[in-house]
């Protein structure tokens, strides 16, 4: 029994090391810190810039053929959270997005597709928790995928994108920021 556990542990080490190597960083947001007004929604009673954050990632797992980005609030009082951004089909040679990449200036790489957020738009939608609610968590995740393209269009819901990402994920890295008002 001990030998079996030891062998299983040794076999898992390369996978754990590879997963630890996949990192997400940002010049716009920081893990565990509050979002700035740039990443707050403009509407629904919120007065932010509604600008997608700068994101950079490194150390993707072997076999990565594309990347995706999601921004999700698991604390939204909906019973199903709130999708703030989904973008898929980022080529494997892309390792960063500029601040505002989701905007109308077209800063996303050719072929990238943004799905519909819970605001009803196919673009980044910033934080806007209910007034007086505890600060919400905003999970910005980069997904390394085993496929170069997902069959997603601008009408795809966050739930559909999430299903496709989980079915094709080789790894993911995350920054969780907060925001309350």
Z-matrix of the N, CA and C atoms (Angstrom, degrees):
N
C 1 1.454
C 2 1.526 1 110.46
N 3 1.335 2 117.38 1 -45.98
C 4 1.467 3 120.82 2 179.79
C 5 1.517 4 110.98 3 -62.01
N 6 1.315 5 117.15 4 -40.35
C 7 1.461 6 121.17 5 179.86
C 8 1.524 7 110.45 6 -62.75
N 9 1.327 8 117.13 7 -41.74
C 10 1.465 9 121.30 8 178.54
C 11 1.521 10 110.57 9 -62.41
N 12 1.330 11 117.56 10 -44.05
C 13 1.465 12 121.43 11 178.81
C 14 1.525 13 110.99 12 -64.71
N 15 1.310 14 117.02 13 -41.31
C 16 1.456 15 120.84 14 178.73
C 17 1.520 16 111.22 15 -62.80
N 18 1.321 17 117.34 16 -45.33
C 19 1.466 18 121.32 17 178.96
C 20 1.521 19 110.04 18 -63.01
N 21 1.326 20 118.05 19 -45.54
C 22 1.470 21 121.64 20 179.01
C 23 1.524 22 110.49 21 -60.39
N 24 1.326 23 116.62 22 -41.31
C 25 1.472 24 120.40 23 178.91
C 26 1.520 25 111.55 24 -63.94
N 27 1.326 26 116.65 25 -43.59
C 28 1.471 27 120.36 26 179.93
C 29 1.518 28 111.82 27 -66.22
N 30 1.323 29 117.25 28 -36.78
C 31 1.466 30 120.38 29 178.30
C 32 1.527 31 111.74 30 -68.31
N 33 1.316 32 116.95 31 -31.34
C 34 1.465 33 121.17 32 -178.96
C 35 1.525 34 112.60 33 -77.02
N 36 1.329 35 118.69 34 -20.88
C 37 1.462 36 121.47 35 -177.24
C 38 1.520 37 113.86 36 -56.20
N 39 1.347 38 120.46 37 -48.43
C 40 1.469 39 118.64 38 179.73
C 41 1.525 40 112.45 39 -60.63
N 42 1.336 41 117.57 40 -37.81
C 43 1.464 42 120.00 41 178.77
C 44 1.524 43 110.75 42 -65.73
N 45 1.325 44 117.10 43 -43.70
C 46 1.466 45 120.74 44 179.39
C 47 1.525 46 110.57 45 -63.72
N 48 1.330 47 116.70 46 -42.45
C 49 1.469 48 120.01 47 179.58
C 50 1.521 49 110.54 48 -63.89
N 51 1.338 50 116.13 49 -41.23
C 52 1.460 51 119.05 50 179.62
C 53 1.532 52 110.41 51 -65.60
N 54 1.339 53 117.57 52 -41.68
C 55 1.466 54 120.88 53 179.16
C 56 1.520 55 110.73 54 -63.67
N 57 1.358 56 117.09 55 -39.27
C 58 1.455 57 120.55 56 178.85
C 59 1.524 58 111.87 57 -66.04
N 60 1.322 59 117.49 58 -25.22
C 61 1.457 60 121.68 59 -177.79
C 62 1.528 61 112.23 60 -75.56
N 63 1.327 62 118.51 61 -23.23
C 64 1.459 63 122.30 62 -177.93
C 65 1.524 64 108.01 63 -78.27
N 66 1.319 65 117.08 64 114.63
C 67 1.470 66 122.50 65 -173.42
C 68 1.522 67 111.31 66 -128.19
N 69 1.316 68 115.63 67 145.70
C 70 1.464 69 123.55 68 173.35
C 71 1.519 70 107.64 69 -117.13
N 72 1.330 71 116.73 70 133.87
C 73 1.457 72 121.38 71 176.81
C 74 1.525 73 108.83 72 -135.43
N 75 1.330 74 115.62 73 168.26
C 76 1.460 75 119.87 74 -177.34
C 77 1.524 76 110.51 75 -156.29
N 78 1.331 77 115.46 76 143.79
C 79 1.458 78 121.15 77 170.74
C 80 1.532 79 110.79 78 -87.00
N 81 1.351 80 117.27 79 -11.15
C 82 1.468 81 122.31 80 -174.47
C 83 1.517 82 114.03 81 -101.46
N 84 1.322 83 117.31 82 -31.55
C 85 1.463 84 122.05 83 -175.19
C 86 1.525 85 109.11 84 -134.81
N 87 1.336 86 116.21 85 157.91
C 88 1.467 87 120.72 86 179.97
C 89 1.522 88 109.76 87 -133.71
N 90 1.318 89 115.52 88 143.06
C 91 1.452 90 121.73 89 -179.87
C 92 1.533 91 110.23 90 -59.24
N 93 1.332 92 115.77 91 128.22
C 94 1.454 93 121.85 92 177.49
C 95 1.517 94 115.41 93 79.19
N 96 1.328 95 117.60 94 -0.71
C 97 1.467 96 121.60 95 -176.93
C 98 1.535 97 110.31 96 -107.29
N 99 1.342 98 117.65 97 158.00
C 100 1.464 99 120.57 98 177.79
C 101 1.535 100 111.98 99 -68.13
N 102 1.314 101 115.27 100 145.69
C 103 1.465 102 121.37 101 173.18
C 104 1.520 103 109.71 102 -68.61
N 105 1.321 104 116.50 103 148.58
C 106 1.461 105 121.19 104 173.07
C 107 1.517 106 110.23 105 -83.67
N 108 1.318 107 116.80 106 169.30
C 109 1.470 108 121.16 107 -177.95
C 110 1.524 109 113.03 108 -61.38
N 111 1.331 110 118.13 109 -24.50
C 112 1.474 111 119.42 110 177.52
C 113 1.524 112 111.14 111 -59.34
N 114 1.330 113 117.85 112 -35.03
C 115 1.460 114 121.52 113 -176.69
C 116 1.534 115 112.71 114 -95.87
N 117 1.318 116 117.10 115 16.53
C 118 1.471 117 122.72 116 175.93
C 119 1.527 118 108.49 117 -98.22
N 120 1.316 119 116.05 118 143.02
C 121 1.466 120 122.53 119 -178.56
C 122 1.531 121 111.15 120 -65.01
N 123 1.295 122 115.55 121 151.56
C 124 1.467 123 121.93 122 172.59
C 125 1.524 124 106.91 123 -109.71
N 126 1.330 125 116.35 124 99.33
C 127 1.455 126 122.93 125 -176.06
C 128 1.517 127 109.21 126 140.14
N 129 1.328 128 117.55 127 176.67
C 130 1.466 129 122.75 128 -179.94
C 131 1.518 130 111.13 129 55.43
N 132 1.328 131 118.76 130 25.50
C 133 1.456 132 122.90 131 -178.64
C 134 1.523 133 114.06 132 89.59
N 135 1.319 134 117.82 133 1.09
C 136 1.468 135 121.65 134 178.60
C 137 1.525 136 109.32 135 -102.38
N 138 1.324 137 115.95 136 147.56
C 139 1.470 138 122.13 137 -176.26
C 140 1.525 139 111.46 138 -123.67
N 141 1.332 140 117.13 139 61.83
C 142 1.452 141 120.45 140 -179.39
C 143 1.518 142 112.19 141 -108.44
N 144 1.306 143 115.41 142 -174.22
C 145 1.456 144 121.84 143 -179.50
C 146 1.516 145 114.19 144 -86.16
N 147 1.334 146 117.02 145 -18.87
C 148 1.460 147 122.86 146 -179.63
C 149 1.531 148 112.21 147 55.13
N 150 1.341 149 116.00 148 43.71
C 151 1.459 150 122.76 149 -176.36
C 152 1.533 151 109.04 150 -107.40
N 153 1.318 152 116.69 151 127.16
C 154 1.468 153 119.47 152 176.52
C 155 1.529 154 109.55 153 -65.54
N 156 1.340 155 116.89 154 143.21
C 157 1.466 156 119.82 155 -176.66
C 158 1.524 157 112.72 156 -76.09
N 159 1.323 158 115.33 157 158.72
C 160 1.465 159 121.08 158 169.68
C 161 1.521 160 106.47 159 -70.97
N 162 1.330 161 116.39 160 136.25
C 163 1.454 162 121.74 161 178.50
C 164 1.520 163 109.71 162 -136.75
N 165 1.326 164 117.14 163 140.34
C 166 1.465 165 123.39 164 175.26
C 167 1.516 166 108.41 165 -135.55
N 168 1.329 167 116.87 166 145.09
C 169 1.442 168 120.11 167 179.31
C 170 1.524 169 110.28 168 -140.34
N 171 1.344 170 114.42 169 155.09
C 172 1.460 171 121.10 170 -178.84
C 173 1.516 172 109.17 171 -150.59
N 174 1.330 173 115.68 172 164.52
C 175 1.454 174 121.23 173 175.46
C 176 1.510 175 114.81 174 73.41
N 177 1.337 176 117.68 175 32.99
C 178 1.467 177 120.60 176 -179.43
C 179 1.523 178 110.83 177 -62.38
N 180 1.319 179 116.96 178 149.32
C 181 1.460 180 120.79 179 178.81
C 182 1.534 181 111.90 180 -62.00
N 183 1.325 182 115.95 181 151.59
C 184 1.466 183 120.88 182 174.35
C 185 1.526 184 109.34 183 -56.74
N 186 1.308 185 116.13 184 143.53
C 187 1.459 186 121.00 185 178.82
C 188 1.514 187 114.13 186 89.02
N 189 1.332 188 118.19 187 0.46
C 190 1.467 189 120.76 188 179.55
C 191 1.521 190 109.52 189 -64.80
N 192 1.342 191 115.90 190 126.32
C 193 1.470 192 121.29 191 -179.94
C 194 1.523 193 112.45 192 -110.45
N 195 1.334 194 117.16 193 -16.80
C 196 1.464 195 121.23 194 175.77
C 197 1.520 196 108.35 195 -164.23
N 198 1.331 197 114.59 196 171.38
C 199 1.463 198 121.84 197 178.11
C 200 1.527 199 109.35 198 -126.81
N 201 1.321 200 114.77 199 160.51
C 202 1.465 201 122.41 200 172.35
C 203 1.524 202 107.12 201 -139.50
N 204 1.317 203 115.58 202 157.06
C 205 1.471 204 122.53 203 177.08
C 206 1.522 205 107.67 204 -126.06
N 207 1.325 206 115.83 205 137.40
C 208 1.457 207 120.03 206 171.28
C 209 1.522 208 109.20 207 -131.87
N 210 1.313 209 115.80 208 151.52
C 211 1.464 210 123.28 209 170.54
C 212 1.530 211 105.75 210 -129.94
N 213 1.330 212 115.78 211 124.13
C 214 1.461 213 121.47 212 -170.07
C 215 1.527 214 110.16 213 -141.17
N 216 1.329 215 116.02 214 139.49
C 217 1.463 216 123.30 215 176.40
C 218 1.529 217 108.12 216 -110.06
N 219 1.348 218 117.75 217 102.48
C 220 1.467 219 119.40 218 179.84
C 221 1.532 220 113.06 219 -74.44
N 222 1.340 221 117.65 220 -10.39
C 223 1.462 222 121.80 221 -175.65
C 224 1.530 223 113.77 222 -95.84
N 225 1.324 224 117.80 223 -2.15
C 226 1.468 225 120.35 224 -179.93
C 227 1.531 226 109.48 225 -59.60
N 228 1.336 227 117.80 226 137.90
C 229 1.463 228 120.50 227 -176.11
C 230 1.534 229 112.19 228 -80.69
N 231 1.336 230 114.53 229 60.93
C 232 1.466 231 120.01 230 -176.89
C 233 1.519 232 112.73 231 -118.16
N 234 1.326 233 117.40 232 -16.34
C 235 1.454 234 121.21 233 -171.95
C 236 1.516 235 111.97 234 89.05
N 237 1.342 236 116.72 235 -12.90
C 238 1.468 237 120.23 236 -179.29
C 239 1.523 238 112.73 237 -138.96
N 240 1.334 239 117.92 238 15.37
C 241 1.462 240 120.19 239 -178.76
C 242 1.517 241 111.83 240 72.72
N 243 1.343 242 116.27 241 -166.31
C 244 1.476 243 121.55 242 -177.19
C 245 1.526 244 108.47 243 -145.41
N 246 1.331 245 116.37 244 123.64
C 247 1.468 246 122.57 245 177.23
C 248 1.515 247 109.25 246 -86.39
N 249 1.322 248 116.61 247 119.72
C 250 1.460 249 123.01 248 -179.55
C 251 1.529 250 113.02 249 -99.61
N 252 1.340 251 116.09 250 -19.32
C 253 1.470 252 118.32 251 -179.32
C 254 1.512 253 108.83 252 -171.87
N 255 1.313 254 116.10 253 135.64
C 256 1.462 255 121.94 254 167.88
C 257 1.525 256 107.04 255 -137.94
N 258 1.318 257 115.46 256 130.01
C 259 1.471 258 120.92 257 174.89
C 260 1.527 259 106.88 258 -139.63
N 261 1.330 260 115.35 259 128.08
C 262 1.464 261 121.70 260 -177.37
C 263 1.525 262 109.98 261 -123.57
N 264 1.322 263 114.47 262 174.13
C 265 1.474 264 122.78 263 176.16
C 266 1.526 265 112.41 264 65.20
N 267 1.332 266 115.56 265 35.45
C 268 1.459 267 120.25 266 171.41
C 269 1.527 268 107.01 267 -80.41
N 270 1.327 269 118.70 268 123.80
C 271 1.470 270 120.70 269 -176.76
C 272 1.526 271 112.69 270 -57.93
N 273 1.322 272 115.95 271 152.46
C 274 1.466 273 122.15 272 -177.47
C 275 1.522 274 112.83 273 -63.02
N 276 1.335 275 118.21 274 -20.47
C 277 1.470 276 120.22 275 179.35
C 278 1.528 277 112.48 276 -88.57
N 279 1.318 278 117.91 277 0.94
C 280 1.470 279 122.62 278 176.71
C 281 1.522 280 107.86 279 -94.49
N 282 1.342 281 116.87 280 127.95
C 283 1.460 282 120.86 281 -177.84
C 284 1.527 283 112.92 282 -128.36
N 285 1.350 284 116.39 283 14.32
C 286 1.461 285 119.41 284 175.76
C 287 1.518 286 109.79 285 -163.40
N 288 1.313 287 114.22 286 157.67
C 289 1.462 288 122.64 287 171.52
C 290 1.524 289 107.16 288 -128.20
N 291 1.309 290 116.15 289 136.17
C 292 1.465 291 121.35 290 178.65
C 293 1.526 292 110.01 291 -72.10
N 294 1.325 293 115.70 292 155.73
C 295 1.455 294 119.77 293 172.43
C 296 1.521 295 108.12 294 -58.08
N 297 1.321 296 116.90 295 134.72
C 298 1.457 297 121.32 296 -178.83
C 299 1.519 298 113.99 297 80.93
N 300 1.322 299 118.63 298 11.94
C 301 1.472 300 121.53 299 -178.05
C 302 1.524 301 112.18 300 -58.81
N 303 1.309 302 116.79 301 -27.58
C 304 1.458 303 120.72 302 -178.56
C 305 1.526 304 112.82 303 -81.61
N 306 1.308 305 117.75 304 -7.24
C 307 1.462 306 121.02 305 -175.32
C 308 1.516 307 113.98 306 -72.18
N 309 1.288 308 115.45 307 -176.22
C 310 1.462 309 122.66 308 -177.03
C 311 1.527 310 112.80 309 -73.30
N 312 1.331 311 118.03 310 -7.17
C 313 1.460 312 121.43 311 -179.47
C 314 1.522 313 112.93 312 -76.60
N 315 1.328 314 117.91 313 -4.73
C 316 1.449 315 121.14 314 176.92
C 317 1.515 316 114.62 315 66.53
N 318 1.334 317 118.81 316 46.35
C 319 1.460 318 122.22 317 -178.33
C 320 1.525 319 113.26 318 -86.85
N 321 1.327 320 118.33 319 -0.44
C 322 1.459 321 120.40 320 176.60
C 323 1.527 322 109.26 321 -78.20
N 324 1.328 323 117.83 322 149.74
C 325 1.466 324 120.22 323 179.01
C 326 1.535 325 111.23 324 -63.01
N 327 1.320 326 117.13 325 152.18
C 328 1.472 327 120.18 326 176.36
C 329 1.528 328 110.44 327 -55.64
N 330 1.312 329 116.26 328 136.82
C 331 1.462 330 121.95 329 179.63
C 332 1.510 331 114.53 330 92.39
N 333 1.335 332 117.98 331 -16.70
C 334 1.466 333 120.67 332 178.11
C 335 1.524 334 109.37 333 -68.13
N 336 1.325 335 116.17 334 143.22
C 337 1.466 336 121.70 335 -177.48
C 338 1.523 337 108.63 336 -128.54
N 339 1.320 338 116.14 337 130.26
C 340 1.464 339 121.73 338 175.05
C 341 1.525 340 108.84 339 -99.66
N 342 1.333 341 115.94 340 131.33
C 343 1.456 342 121.10 341 175.68
C 344 1.517 343 110.31 342 -86.08
N 345 1.322 344 114.89 343 174.71
C 346 1.464 345 122.60 344 -178.08
C 347 1.529 346 109.92 345 -77.58
N 348 1.324 347 116.75 346 129.36
C 349 1.459 348 121.94 347 175.50
C 350 1.525 349 109.02 348 -81.82
N 351 1.321 350 115.89 349 176.46
C 352 1.459 351 119.24 350 175.58
C 353 1.525 352 112.43 351 -75.28
N 354 1.328 353 117.65 352 -5.05
C 355 1.465 354 121.17 353 168.93
C 356 1.523 355 110.51 354 -81.56
N 357 1.329 356 117.63 355 -10.11
C 358 1.453 357 122.06 356 178.82
C 359 1.517 358 114.24 357 91.48
N 360 1.339 359 117.24 358 13.32
C 361 1.464 360 121.59 359 -178.14
C 362 1.532 361 110.08 360 -121.33
N 363 1.322 362 116.54 361 150.66
C 364 1.465 363 121.66 362 176.66
C 365 1.529 364 108.29 363 -95.48
N 366 1.320 365 115.24 364 70.62
C 367 1.465 366 123.88 365 178.35
C 368 1.519 367 108.28 366 -170.11
N 369 1.321 368 117.36 367 172.13
C 370 1.447 369 121.11 368 178.34
C 371 1.518 370 110.55 369 -63.26
N 372 1.329 371 115.42 370 137.17
C 373 1.462 372 122.42 371 173.59
C 374 1.520 373 108.15 372 -127.47
N 375 1.309 374 117.22 373 116.24
C 376 1.461 375 122.02 374 -173.49
C 377 1.517 376 114.74 375 -68.55
N 378 1.319 377 114.16 376 178.73
C 379 1.467 378 122.54 377 -178.72
C 380 1.530 379 110.74 378 -66.52
N 381 1.327 380 115.63 379 141.62
C 382 1.465 381 120.77 380 175.40
C 383 1.526 382 108.78 381 -162.50
N 384 1.343 383 116.53 382 66.98
C 385 1.461 384 118.61 383 179.81
C 386 1.528 385 110.64 384 -70.47
N 387 1.331 386 117.52 385 160.81
C 388 1.460 387 119.60 386 177.36
C 389 1.529 388 111.09 387 -58.01
N 390 1.306 389 115.60 388 141.04
C 391 1.465 390 121.25 389 178.41
C 392 1.523 391 109.67 390 -60.75
N 393 1.341 392 115.62 391 132.74
C 394 1.450 393 121.62 392 178.79
C 395 1.520 394 114.39 393 85.81
N 396 1.326 395 117.61 394 -8.54
C 397 1.460 396 121.59 395 176.77
C 398 1.525 397 109.07 396 -73.24
N 399 1.314 398 117.79 397 157.76
C 400 1.469 399 120.16 398 175.01
C 401 1.527 400 108.39 399 -61.74
N 402 1.334 401 118.54 400 155.55
C 403 1.468 402 119.31 401 177.23
C 404 1.528 403 111.07 402 -56.24
N 405 1.320 404 115.14 403 136.64
C 406 1.460 405 121.68 404 179.11
C 407 1.519 406 110.02 405 -92.24
N 408 1.340 407 115.82 406 157.64
C 409 1.461 408 122.59 407 173.84
C 410 1.526 409 108.74 408 -94.92
N 411 1.317 410 115.59 409 137.29
C 412 1.464 411 121.95 410 178.05
C 413 1.515 412 107.31 411 -119.97
N 414 1.343 413 115.41 412 109.70
C 415 1.458 414 122.13 413 -174.84
C 416 1.526 415 109.65 414 -94.75
N 417 1.319 416 116.25 415 109.39
C 418 1.464 417 122.83 416 175.08
C 419 1.523 418 105.94 417 -96.07
N 420 1.321 419 117.07 418 118.70
C 421 1.459 420 121.93 419 -173.41
C 422 1.518 421 110.28 420 -126.64
N 423 1.334 422 116.01 421 134.56
C 424 1.467 423 121.33 422 169.28
C 425 1.526 424 105.70 423 -104.20
N 426 1.317 425 115.49 424 132.80
C 427 1.456 426 123.21 425 -178.87
C 428 1.520 427 109.03 426 -111.03
N 429 1.328 428 117.66 427 129.95
C 430 1.465 429 123.14 428 171.02
C 431 1.532 430 106.18 429 -93.57
N 432 1.328 431 116.20 430 126.03
C 433 1.466 432 120.43 431 -172.82
C 434 1.524 433 112.39 432 -116.13
N 435 1.329 434 115.61 433 150.91
C 436 1.462 435 121.99 434 179.54
C 437 1.526 436 112.97 435 -86.96
N 438 1.313 437 117.77 436 4.18
C 439 1.456 438 122.48 437 178.67
C 440 1.523 439 109.15 438 -126.02
N 441 1.326 440 117.14 439 150.34
C 442 1.467 441 118.87 440 -179.16
C 443 1.523 442 112.30 441 -83.58
N 444 1.328 443 117.67 442 -14.73
C 445 1.461 444 119.67 443 -177.92
C 446 1.523 445 110.37 444 -153.19
N 447 1.333 446 115.15 445 135.07
C 448 1.461 447 121.52 446 172.70
C 449 1.522 448 108.58 447 -104.44
N 450 1.336 449 118.11 448 144.74
C 451 1.466 450 121.05 449 -179.18
C 452 1.527 451 111.37 450 -80.52
N 453 1.324 452 115.46 451 67.44
C 454 1.466 453 123.07 452 -176.60
C 455 1.521 454 108.68 453 -116.15
N 456 1.331 455 116.56 454 141.73
C 457 1.463 456 120.15 455 172.84
C 458 1.528 457 109.05 456 -126.65
N 459 1.322 458 116.58 457 -178.31
C 460 1.462 459 122.19 458 -174.62
C 461 1.532 460 113.08 459 -65.22
N 462 1.325 461 118.61 460 -12.40
C 463 1.459 462 121.40 461 178.35
C 464 1.525 463 112.94 462 -94.13
N 465 1.328 464 118.04 463 -3.71
C 466 1.460 465 121.33 464 -177.07
C 467 1.524 466 111.00 465 -66.99
N 468 1.309 467 116.17 466 131.65
C 469 1.465 468 121.49 467 178.06
C 470 1.521 469 110.25 468 -75.13
N 471 1.329 470 115.72 469 162.15
C 472 1.455 471 120.29 470 175.69
C 473 1.519 472 111.92 471 -59.79
N 474 1.329 473 117.63 472 -37.29
C 475 1.463 474 120.78 473 179.60
C 476 1.529 475 110.86 474 -63.86
N 477 1.331 476 117.67 475 -42.42
C 478 1.467 477 120.74 476 178.40
C 479 1.528 478 110.41 477 -65.28
N 480 1.324 479 116.57 478 -45.54
C 481 1.473 480 119.95 479 178.34
C 482 1.526 481 109.47 480 -60.82
N 483 1.331 482 117.63 481 -45.73
C 484 1.458 483 121.33 482 178.90
C 485 1.519 484 112.53 483 -58.35
N 486 1.318 485 117.22 484 -40.84
C 487 1.465 486 121.46 485 177.52
C 488 1.523 487 110.29 486 -61.98
N 489 1.330 488 117.13 487 -48.07
C 490 1.467 489 121.65 488 -179.08
C 491 1.532 490 111.23 489 -64.01
N 492 1.335 491 116.93 490 -38.55
C 493 1.467 492 120.16 491 179.17
C 494 1.526 493 110.96 492 -65.39
N 495 1.317 494 117.04 493 -46.82
C 496 1.465 495 119.80 494 -179.56
C 497 1.526 496 112.04 495 -63.90
N 498 1.328 497 117.48 496 -31.55
C 499 1.461 498 121.08 497 179.07
C 500 1.528 499 112.21 498 -73.98
N 501 1.331 500 118.64 499 -19.23
C 502 1.464 501 122.49 500 -173.88
C 503 1.521 502 114.18 501 -122.55
N 504 1.319 503 118.41 502 7.52
C 505 1.466 504 122.08 503 -174.23
C 506 1.526 505 112.85 504 -76.67
N 507 1.323 506 114.65 505 133.78
C 508 1.465 507 122.23 506 169.12
C 509 1.526 508 110.05 507 -98.58
N 510 1.321 509 115.72 508 -24.76
C 511 1.451 510 121.44 509 -179.79
C 512 1.506 511 110.14 510 -178.74
N 513 1.323 512 115.69 511 167.43
C 514 1.459 513 120.17 512 175.99
C 515 1.512 514 109.57 513 -151.21
N 516 1.321 515 114.89 514 155.09
C 517 1.463 516 122.85 515 177.13
C 518 1.522 517 107.05 516 -133.59
N 519 1.335 518 117.09 517 149.48
C 520 1.461 519 119.30 518 -169.69
C 521 1.524 520 112.46 519 -143.77
N 522 1.328 521 113.94 520 147.97
C 523 1.462 522 123.53 521 166.86
C 524 1.517 523 105.55 522 -122.09
N 525 1.331 524 116.62 523 130.44
C 526 1.467 525 120.48 524 177.42
C 527 1.526 526 107.87 525 -115.20
N 528 1.336 527 114.85 526 114.29
C 529 1.463 528 122.10 527 176.28
C 530 1.526 529 107.88 528 -105.13
N 531 1.330 530 116.47 529 172.49
C 532 1.466 531 120.62 530 -179.47
C 533 1.520 532 110.06 531 -127.31
N 534 1.323 533 115.58 532 163.46
C 535 1.461 534 120.83 533 172.17
C 536 1.519 535 108.93 534 -164.31
N 537 1.320 536 116.07 535 136.21
C 538 1.464 537 122.51 536 175.80
C 539 1.511 538 108.85 537 -143.02
N 540 1.319 539 115.93 538 160.34
C 541 1.464 540 120.50 539 177.12
C 542 1.519 541 110.81 540 -147.41
